[in-house]
Amino acid sequence: MTNIFNRFALIVCIFFSCVLLSACGIVAATATDTNAIYQNKALHSPDGIGKFYQGREIAKVMGHTEALWLERPSREVEEQPQKLVDALNLQPTDVIADIGAGTGYLSFKIAKKIPLGKVFAVDIQPEMLDIIEFLKQENNITNVEPILGTINNPNLPENSIDLAIMVDAYHELSHPYEVMEKIVKALKPNGRVVLVEYRRENPFIAIKALHKMTQKQAIKEMSAVGLQWLKTKSFLPSQHIIIFGES
Ligand SMILES: C[S@@+](CC[C@H](N)C(=O)[O-])C[C@H]1O[C@@H](n2cnc3c(N)ncnc32)[C@H](O)[C@@H]1O
């Protein structure tokens, strides 16, 4: 009788151990499951990657074959990038990260404002970095440093930058949460993050919806990594300049 009881107790014990272990496995799987941050949907915009963050579908990355579009002469008039750079109130010694730098169109304008500082021009496409390197040599510019990032890491040193700027780039980061977390770590105390995006609030701005962003959405996504909205400048023809600092 005691023997039967012991066997029964052992079986019960094994059963509950299994339940406990599989429960742990489920918890571990949930913790590493990026779906907690992102959702993937089969039905989505042809301009997006089917991955959603905070209710927004992430746009497809602009390929390096479209580099000439970023350098189009009409951009000066259409976007007035010099006004944007002037509005950043940069100090000559500032260290700036231009994330999603593309051909360095903005990096080189910023570099002129910070003769004693430097611009980290970060992109995930090596072909874009080759263009930056070429333009750097061609124009004898020494304070722009191209950096090859990955989809979830801009590879910036911690506590190294006064300001991170993303011009028409944030909406196409496939891992916005991870990238922003790293950017926050790279900020010096009182550092700022600037998003420049086409104003999605305005339906008359003739840019694909996923390539525009509302101020409300930007504030929601930045608050997820502890960034606080400081101010928005809306004097550019089609984009807003949304400025954040650490809360
Ligand atoms: C539309 S282009 C804008 C380029 C530049 N900011 C400009 O305004 O001329 C966006 C760039 O972001 C880059 N990009 C996309 N995801 C990125 C990421 N996770 N980290 C860094 N760059 C990224 C793309 O490779 C592309 O060059």
The ligand as an ORCA input file, in Angstrom:
! r2SCAN-3c Opt
* xyz 0 1
  C      14.613     58.704    -47.000
  S      16.292     58.481    -46.631
  C      16.683     60.074    -45.920
  C      18.152     60.388    -45.979
  C      18.601     61.723    -45.374
  N      18.213     61.846    -43.996
  C      18.075     62.876    -46.158
  O      17.101     63.527    -45.718
  O      18.617     63.158    -47.224
  C      16.272     57.424    -45.209
  C      17.597     56.734    -44.904
  O      17.458     56.061    -43.655
  C      18.259     54.896    -43.710
  N      17.841     53.941    -42.659
  C      16.766     53.135    -42.639
  N      16.759     52.414    -41.496
  C      17.841     52.788    -40.783
  C      18.381     52.403    -39.523
  N      17.808     51.472    -38.756
  N      19.514     52.999    -39.091
  C      20.127     53.940    -39.869
  N      19.668     54.332    -41.079
  C      18.544     53.761    -41.533
  C      18.067     54.398    -45.120
  O      19.102     53.511    -45.500
  C      18.040     55.704    -45.924
  O      19.307     56.027    -46.391
*
